[in-house]
Amino acid sequence: MFEKLDQINGRYEELEAELARSETLANIDTYKKLAKEYNDLKEIVELYREWKKTDEDIKNTQALFEIEKDEDMKTLIKEELGELQGKKEGLEEKLKEHLLRAHREDVKSMFLEIRAGAGGEEAALFARELFGMYMRFAEKMKWKTEVMSTSLSDLGGIKEIIVLIDSKDAYNMLKYESGVHRVQRVPITEAQGRIHTSTVTVAVLPEPEELEIDINPDDLRIDVFRSSGPGGQHVNTTDSAVRITHIPTGIVVTCQDEKSQHKNKAKALRVLRARLKEKVEAEKEKEISQERKKQVGTGDRSERIRTYNFPQGRITDHRIGLTLYKLQNVLDGDMEDIINPLIAHFQSEALKAG
């Protein structure tokens, strides 16, 4: 923990020096960004410096106690030592709370992306159920949601859906949902009554501020086409659907839910910005040691994170070994019993890892 606090203190001092430079003062965007980071670190740095001073006071007082001969004075010094030790322990608790809070990201809104994986139509039908689960939970939490893009299957399942969730709490509660969700059940398309296994991928992406991710218009290829529903049935007779390709990365985003081409383009750009940020973060993650990845998990969407077993009414989160026999309750939006243990686990592991 204290190694991490030393790093934070060092970064705070770097920012202090950087903010005083004339080049920084001349660039308003850079100054705002650095000033925000500086202010975010200020409280924990002040607590840490107070902890260091208290620790030094304890060492000095202990040294004084060892050389003092007068018993009355030794009693007073011992009392002072007890008070300092209590103060130090209180500061340590506050520092732990701050470090855990630092793992909460300041995200005003986020994108929830759900895609059918292996399993064809059955995967698309389960993707629809997962979408319903998250929307019921969002309603329970009083989060504002907006569907950005939808692609339906022939039986009314979901091939892909992107939802914007506008809430400062949503990302920190849902960020551990990213990964492969596996379902085991008898599909409605199965005539023999055999249990099938299908998968759905979920991605939880924070929506970055425009300053965080700068998109060069010259890097974009924008195509427009007619919106269509399942089975190729046209739901719009104008070229309002928009497909944006980010040429340097090959990332493609399609939005067609709005009747206005302008609105679809604006939505697609917001999603693109989030995916570009995710790519940057993934590249940073590669620099972290394999041991660290084992300790805190990567949250990578390629990891199989959870199994929904319908015949037994069982839901299992494989990362923390949690099994609940309340599958229907969870699908109905009662997700706290699975989300809260996940948050507690990953916060604890992150704190241990420093």
Buried (B, 14 or more C-beta within 10 A) or exposed (E): EBEBBEEBBEBBEEBBEBBEEEEBEEEEEBBEBBBEBBEEBEEBBEBBEBBBEBBEBBEEBEEBBEEBEEEEEBEEBEEBBEEBEEBBEEBBEBBEEBBBEBBBEEBEBBBBBBBBBBBBBBBBBBBBBBBBBBBBBBEEBEBEBEBBBBBBBEEEBBBBBBBBBBBBEBBBBBBBBBBBBBBBBBBEEEEEEEEBBBBBBBBBBBBBEEEEBEBEEEEBEEEBEEBBEBEEEEBBEEEBBBBBBBEEEEBBBBBBBBEEBEBBBBBBBBBBBBBBBBBEEEEEEEEEEEEBBEBBBBBBBEBEBBBBBBEEEBBBBBBBEBEBEBBEBBBBBBBEEBBEBBBEBBBEBBBEBE
